[in-house]
């Protein structure tokens, strides 16, 4: 009884499972369904931090792997790139680890480290930030805003905002000449950038390179602000003679990362990590800062942890394409089997319910037969109405293919016998209630009574 609808349901379920499998494969390995795999990377100005790297990576990638195409999503700043990633406008973005908009992302690669340094004139007697108590401290700003790393550094040492003097890069020379500040906080990469520019201004104004204050509390600062880390700057990292800095120093820094959205497939993230490592040397030939490129930490408890696909590649566990596809097929087959079992179970429940209902209907027929034998016109009327309802129910179920022809024919035959018995009972009762017309009526009634008895007996035998 259930075969009519069970097969279409199973077919529909199988089609849905296969469609879902194809969709998952497409999300994981989109390049299988297209001639090129387009990866959207959000980055700030191409001449700034991250922009030059993305440009060089795009060029090397086009030459080595033409099927993977990088589409640059240009933004006004690194902060705007992180926002584009959060809004789903890019698959990957150049973002800082301390940017809240990148907090839900996953690290793919470390592009470079940004350090916060405290510079004082060479003739200053200060040897630590504590020696600057009560002094005015300049902070090099971009677009009129204090860098979050510089703000965290000043906050750790309890520097009051009244003592902070915001300086545009172009105002640093005048502030040093007029001795408006006794120290300067600068955030930038180790290499070309804001720190190197500030060092040159110090050399020009004071005729000597600045002194880099060693932050002995770097580890404590990193512990208080987990988005930052303690880093070391080697002696002479900013060149010149005398070298700057004069000795190795410790400070705090923020990582500039290539961050992916969490939904980026593991295969795509692992492949992107592999391509970055493969092209690192070629990129460094044109962009010296690329020498700082590094794989992210695989620790899962760090802020902005590495993407699972990147971790798998770095650990040598990159899944094989065939293995991954077979996994999807295996999962699809398991789901199909479970779906079929559930459908069969539901069908079994429905069949049992239908069988109970059918049995209850059939079991009413002997009762109706007994009622048909009971004298009384009212009883016969009720019995006939219930027979009509039963007849309608059996016809509906037979047309809907919910009962077999054998069951339908058997029930119909029984109901026909009961109807015939009711008809004869009605005729007999009507004849009995009619007054006798003449003296010879008993002789005429006798054959009628005999005929009724014969009909009842025949009906009983036939039943």
N, C-alpha and C positions, 0 to 999 in steps of 0.2 A: 504493500500500500504506500510505502514511503519512497519507492524508487522513482516516482514521477518527479519529485522535487529535490531529492537528495543529490542526484547526479548534477543538476545545474548548480546547486549550491557549492558542491565540491569543486566543480570546474571554475566557478567564479572565484572561490577562495584561492585556488591554485594560480589563476591569472593575477590576482592581487599580490600574492607572494612573489611571483616572478617579476611583476612590475616594481615591487619594492626592492627586490634584489638588484635589478638594473639601475634603479635610482641610487642605491647606496654605492654601487660600483662607479656610477657616473660622478658622484660626489667625491669618492676617494681617488679615482683615476680618470679625471676629466679628459686627459690627453688621448685616451683610447677612442673617444668619440669625436675628436677634432684634430685638425692638422697641426694646431699649435696650442700650447697651454699658456694662457695669459695670466700673469700675476700682477696685481695692482699694488704698487708700493708708494705710500705717501711720504713725502719728504719736504723739508723746507727749501729755501732758495738754493738753487743748484750750486751757487758759489760759496755757500756756507757749510757748516758742519753737517756731515751726512750727505749733503747734496752732491759734492764731488765724488764721494764714494759710490753713490747710487749710479751716477753717470758712468763712472769707470766700470762698475759691475755690469751695467746694461750693455756696454760696448763689448766687454770680454765674453759675456754670455751669448750675445748674438753671433759671435764668431765661433765659439766652441759648441754651443747647443742651440741651433736655430729653431728647434721646436718649442723651446721655452722662451716666451716673449714677455719682457718686463714693460709694464705700462705705468709711467710715472704720474702720480697724482700730486701736482705741485701745490704747496700750501705756503702761507706767509711766514711760518715759523715752525720750529720743532713742536711747540705746544699745539699748534693747529694740526700738525700731522697726527698727534696722539688723539685729538678730538675726531679727526676723520676716521681713524681706526675704530673708535668707540661707536661712531654713528654708522658703521658698516659701509663707508665709502671707499675703503681700501682693505686688501687682504693682509698686508704687512705695512708697518710704518716705522720710520726712524723716530724713536722716542726716548726720553730719559726715564730712568727707573723711578725717579721721585715724582713723576707726573701722575696725578690721580686718574686722568683719563685713560692711562695705559694699565691701570691696576688689574683689569680683568684679562689682559693679554698674556701671551706666553713667549718667552725669549727664544729667539732663533740664533742670534749671534751678537757678540760684543764688538761694537765698531771702534770704540775708544773710551778712555776714562777721562772725566772732567775733574780737575782738582781745584780745591779752594786753598789759596795761599795768602799768607799775611806778610806783606813787604814793608820794611822800614828802611829809611835812609842808612847808608853805610856808617855814618857818624853817630847813629842812635845808640844809646846804651841799653835799649830793651833787648832782652834775650828770650822772652816768652810773652805770651799775650797778657799774662798777669802783670807784667811790668808796664802795661799800657793803661792801667787803672786811672780813670779821670781824664784821659787824653781823647782828643777827637780822632775818629777813625773814618777814613774815606772808603767808600764802596763803589767800585766801578759797576755801573748799571747799563742795561740795554733797554731801550724804549722806555726809560724812566722807571723801571721796576727793578727792585733788588732781587737777585737770584735766590731761589729757595735754599740752595746749599749755603750761600753766604749768610742768609737769615738764620738758618739752623746753627751755624758756627757762632755767630754773634750772640744768639740766644743762650747757647750752652755756657758761654763765658759771662753772661749777665750784662752785656753791653747795652746800656740804655739807648733808646732811640734818639734822645736829645744829643747824644755824642756821635751819632752816625751822620756823615755827610755824603750824600749821593752825588757821584761824579760821572759825567759822561766821559768816554775815553779822551775826547778832545780837551776836556777841562783839567786833566790830571797834571799836566806840566805847570799850569798857572797855580794850581793848589799847592804843589811842591815848592814853587818859587816863593810864594807868599806864606809858606809854612802854616797853611790853613788846616792841614791834617798831619798827624804824627805817624800814621801807618795807613796802609791801603790793603783792602781785601779784594782779591781778583779771582774770578772763577773762569777756568778755561782748560783746554787740553794741554798735555805736556808736549810742547812743540809749537809750531806756528799757531797764533791765535791771540786772545786778549792778554794772557800772562806774558808771552814773549813781547808783545807791544808795550806793556807796562814796564817791563825790564828796560827796554830801550829808552823810554821816557826818563826813567831814573838815571840811566847812564848819561843822558844828554843834559839833564838839569843839575845833577849832583856830581857829575864827572866820575862816578863810580857805580858799579852794579849794586842793587839793593840787597839787604840782608833778608833771607828767608827764615822766618821764625819757625822753629821746629814745634809741632803740636804733639807734645808728649801724651796728651789726652785723646789722641785720635781714636784709639780703641774704645774709649768710654763714649765718645761722641757717636761712633758707629753703633754701639750697643743701645744708646738712647734713641737713635734715629735709624731703624733697620734698613731704610731705603738707601742709606749711604754706607760707605766702607772705608776702612783705613788703607791708605796707599803710601808708597814710598816714592820719592823723587830723587833720582840719582844726582850725584855731584856733576855740575856742568851740563845738565839737561837742556839749559837754555843758551848754552854756548858763551862765546865772548871771552875776553881776557881783561881782567880776571874772570874766572868761570862763575856762572850763576846757575844754581846756588854753589856756594863755596864748599859745602859738605852735603852728604846725604841727609834728607829730612823726611819726617813723617807728617802726613796731613790726612785730610778726609776728602773723599771724592764720590762722584756719582757716575754711573755707567751710562753711556749712550748706546742704546741697543737697537737691534732690528727686532721688532715685536710683531707677533702674528696674532690674529684673532683666534680664540680657543677652538672655533669650529673648523679651522684649517685642517685638512686631513693629515694624518700621521705620515703618509707617504710623501705628500707635498712638502711638509716641514723637513723631513729627513733628506729629501732630494735637494731642497734649497740649502740646507746645511752642507751637504756634500759639494754642491756647486760653489759655495762661498769659499770653502777650504781649497777647492781645486783651482780657483782663479785668484786666490789671495796673492800669490807671488807676482802674477801679471799685473794686478791692480796696483800693487806697491811700486811697480816700476814707474807709474805715472802719477800716483798719489802717495807720497811718502808716508802720510799719516796712516795709510792702510797697514803699515807694519804693526800697528796695535790691534789689528783684527784678532779675535780669539773666540773660541767656542765658549758658550755659557757654562756656568756651574750646573752639574746634574743633581745637586742637592735639592730635595723637594720642599724643604722648609724655608728657602730663601724667598725674598720678595721678587715677584715676577719670575717664577720658576721656569725652567726650560720647557719647551714644548715636548710632549711625549714622543713625537716623531723624531725630534732632534736628539733626545736622550737615547732612543732606540738606535739611531745611526751611530752616535758616539760610543755606545756600548757594543756595537757590532751585531745588533739584533734587528736590523732592518728587515722587515718581512718581504719575502719573495712575492712577486706579482701573482704567480700561479697559486701559491699557497693562500694568499689573501682571497683570491677569487674562489678557490675551493672551499674556504671557510664560509663565504657567503652562501655558496650552494648548499653546504652542509646545514647551515642555520635555516635556510629556506626549506630544505627537506624535513628538518625537525619540526618546523612550524606547520608545514603542510600535514605531516603525520598527526600532530597534536590537534590541528583543526579538524581533520577527518574523524579522529576518535571522538572529539566533542560533538561533531555533527551526528555521528552514529549513535552516541549516547542520547542526544536530544531526540533523535528519531525514534529510538527505542522507548523512551518515556512517552512520546506522543502515541506510538503504536499501542502501548499497554493501556493508555487512557482510552483510545478508540475501541480497543477490544472490550474493555469493561463496559463502556457505553453500549456497544453493540449487544453484548451478552444481556445486559439489563433490558434492552428492547425486546430481544427474542424471548426472554423469560416471561414477558408480559403476555405472550400469545396464549399459553395454556390457561392463564388466569382469565383472559378475555373469553376463551372458549367456555370456561366454567360459568362466567357471567351470562353468556349467550343461552345457556341452558336454564338459567334461573328465571322463573316466571316474573312478569312485571314489565309494562311498556317503558317505564322510566329507566329501568336498568338496561334495557336494550338500547335506548337512545344514548345513554352515557357510553355503552360499549361501542356503539357505532361511531360516535365522535372520536373516541380514542383510536379506533381502527383507522379513521381518516388521517389523524395526526401521524400515526405510525407509517401509513402508506406514503405520506408526503416526506417523512424523514428518510425512509429507505430509498425513495426515488432521488432525493437530493444527494445522498451519499453515493448512490450508484452512478449518477451522472458525473459527480466529482471524482469518480474512480477511487473512492475510499473503501468500498466493499466489493467483493468479487461477484461475478454473475451468478455463481452457484448459490451464494448466500442470499442474494436478492431474489432469485427465482424460488428458493425454498420458502422464504418469508412471504412472498407474494401468494404462493400456492396456499399456505396456511391461512393467510388473511382472507383469501377467496372462500375457503371452506367455512370460516367463521361467518362471513357475510351471508353465505347461502343458508347456513343454519339460522341466522337471525331472520332472514327473509321468510323461511318456512315457519318459524315460530310466530312471526307477525301474522302470516296468512292463517295459521291454525287458530290463533287467539281471535282474529277477526271473525272466522267462521263460527267459533264457539259462542261469540257474543251476538250473532244474528239470530232473531226469533225463528222457530220452526214454522213453515208456511202451511203444512197439511199433516194429515194423519200418517201419511206414508213417509214423513220426514225422517223418522229414525232409521228407516231402511236406507234412505239416501245418505244420511250422515254417517252410517256405519262404513260405507266404502271410503268416505273422505278421511275418517279417523284412521282407517287401516292404511290409507295412502300416506298420511303424515307420519305414522309410526314407521312405515317402510323407509320414508325419506330420512328420518332421524337416524335410523339404524344404518342406512347407506352412508350417510355423512360420517357417522362414527367409525364405520369400517374403513372408509377412505382415509380419514385422519390417521 
